Amino acid sequence: MSRAYNFSAGPATLPEPVLRQAQSEMLEWRDAGASIVEISHRGPEFLEVATSAERALRALLSIPDDYAVLFTQGGATTQQALIPLNFAQPGQPADYVVTGHWGKTALKQAGPYVATHVAASSEADGYRNIPARSTWQFAADAAYVHITANETIHGVEFREIPDVGDVPLVADFSSSIASEPLDIGKFGVIYAGAQKNLGPVGISVTIVRRDLLERAGQPRADIFDYRSQLKGESMLNTPPTWNWYMLGLTVQWMLDEGGVAEFAQRNARKSALLYSAIDESGGFYRNEVDPAVRSRMNVPFFLKDEALDKPFLSEAKDAGLIALKGHRVIGGMRASIYNAMPEAGVQALADFMRDFMRRHG
Ligand SMILES: *Cc1c(COP(=O)(O)O)cnc(C)c1O
């Protein structure tokens, strides 16, 4: 058996020690007499898993006490619909800064509930940059400003937190959470689907400044209500126990590896390796994103000659490098290099790219 280096954008590669631990606990979790996914979410064993996952996440991300953490089903897209329901009055304006596919999705999901207003967009430019903060135009009385911290498909990442004054900043961190130290206190809400950097798909993390939970929001069922979810300790209904358990293992692994400061350094080195391979290829490979806002997590690139796309993918696979096909929205290639991707994997890809160019250039 050999595991390839897996550059999938999500669901994405998981740390091997996490998979091994899950494997070893598959038939029986500690002395529970059953696996963690076969027992009640309200029993002491799972409650221990759930609370230690939250404790580890709070430690990893330095989440201040005045922020609540919710673990819910439904993925990031669901949070994009729940945010206007929870934090804005019906028809109230909400500002969206659209810097790629996921910003556009967030705008669409909020559409039925609020007066969405595009404060800035780089769509006309093909999402290759982030509009300068000075050009953003906010709606009067906006409930919040929404940004996508890292655009997973277009490969565009905010490199600094924009100042939006007193209006709560809401950020989709699905593909860059825990990739570097972050001042959570600058945000009203941070949300992330787990399947990029936190574990397997099926659970989302939402970090909410507690005072925002007191906002009235809109009529909504309990299950869509962040306040009720918090009161119910994210267990209003059966939570995705397997995913919660795996998230806990993944977060603990990140702490054991040295935490977000360590990953920030690794991620800087990993992405620099790939961008150099692209930029030094004399146009054989190209990445079109403004270098100032290139993503450290997702590196999209195109080959000069599209006819080489297929051979590139099949030769990469033979070399043990999988899931490099770009998203169908933009085509080309994409290497997703989240925390669980080892530096050796990125080095192997950069070496392969140079070798492929020598043979086909
Ligand atoms: C993957 C992704 C989403 C969508 O996540 P789902 O869990 O599939 O709903 C949203 N935003 C970003 C930035 C993503 O990377």
PDBQT file of the ligand as one rigid body, heavy atoms in Angstrom, charges set to zero:
ROOT
HETATM    1  C1  LIG A 401     -15.299  24.578   0.438  1.00  0.00    +0.000 C 
HETATM    2  C2  LIG A 401     -15.704  25.972   0.716  1.00  0.00    +0.000 A 
HETATM    3  C3  LIG A 401     -17.036  26.329   0.932  1.00  0.00    +0.000 A 
HETATM    4  C4  LIG A 401     -18.171  25.344   0.821  1.00  0.00    +0.000 C 
HETATM    5  O1  LIG A 401     -18.128  24.416   1.825  1.00  0.00    +0.000 OA
HETATM    6  P1  LIG A 401     -19.274  23.313   2.018  1.00  0.00    +0.000 P 
HETATM    7  O2  LIG A 401     -18.883  22.689   3.292  1.00  0.00    +0.000 OA
HETATM    8  O3  LIG A 401     -19.194  22.415   0.827  1.00  0.00    +0.000 OA
HETATM    9  O4  LIG A 401     -20.583  24.022   2.077  1.00  0.00    +0.000 OA
HETATM   10  C5  LIG A 401     -17.313  27.638   1.251  1.00  0.00    +0.000 A 
HETATM   11  N1  LIG A 401     -16.347  28.565   1.348  1.00  0.00    +0.000 NA
HETATM   12  C6  LIG A 401     -15.054  28.256   1.127  1.00  0.00    +0.000 A 
HETATM   13  C7  LIG A 401     -14.012  29.318   1.247  1.00  0.00    +0.000 C 
HETATM   14  C8  LIG A 401     -14.695  26.956   0.813  1.00  0.00    +0.000 A 
HETATM   15  O5  LIG A 401     -13.395  26.645   0.609  1.00  0.00    +0.000 OA
ENDROOT
TORSDOF 0
